[in-house]
Amino acid sequence: MNASASTTKPSSFFACARNGGSTRGRRPRGRVRWLCQLLIPARARSPATKRIPMTWSKSPLLKTCVLVLLVAVFNSVGNVLLAKGMRQMGETQGWSLNILGVYFVRAFTSVWVWLGIGSLILFFVSYLLVLSWADYSYVMPAAAAGYALVPLLGHFLLGEAVTSLHWVGVAFICLGVAIVGRTPPSTTGRG
């Protein structure tokens, strides 16, 4: 097969992605077309497409606060659910590949582990969305509000004892979150 034939007939997803979704006159077939449409945004496939801004909130501060809250909640809940699922599994009895393989399979049959994974996926999506317009230096400290949820969830869902010194540390974290919350979420003019 000569080189010119391979450039005019991309037949794989990777060829479609390399060309920015363009198939040079030919449409990809079946799953390849579906993957191109799913993974390559329309504006990347067609430069003439206008960018549609998010309009679900009139206030950038409101949408930032809502998503930062979701980031904090989904992260805290996801990690606590993973901890609950793994504690039900118990400790591993060794480090051989057979034992670790069985432990790994058992871990993925736990409902708590799957709920934790689902919550962490929602955390990641919320995190990506808020970082698309808000400054990282705002999002990370503001999302630290989740550290106030962790002791509560640990106490009520996992039965952990939370000391008063721990609560003093949580109070300092909340104070820092309150200070960061008084700053603008975006100083770069993107959101």
Secondary structure, DSSP 8 states (H G I E B T S, - for coil): --HHHHHH---SHHHHHHTTT--TT----HHHHHHHHHHS-HHHH-TTS------S-S-HHHHHHHHHHHHHHHHHHHHHHHHHHHHHH---S--SHHHHHHHHHHHTT-HHHHHHHHHHHHHHHHHHHHHTTS-HHHHHHHHTTHHHHHHHHHHHHH-----HHHHHHHHHHHHHHHHHHTS-S-SSS--
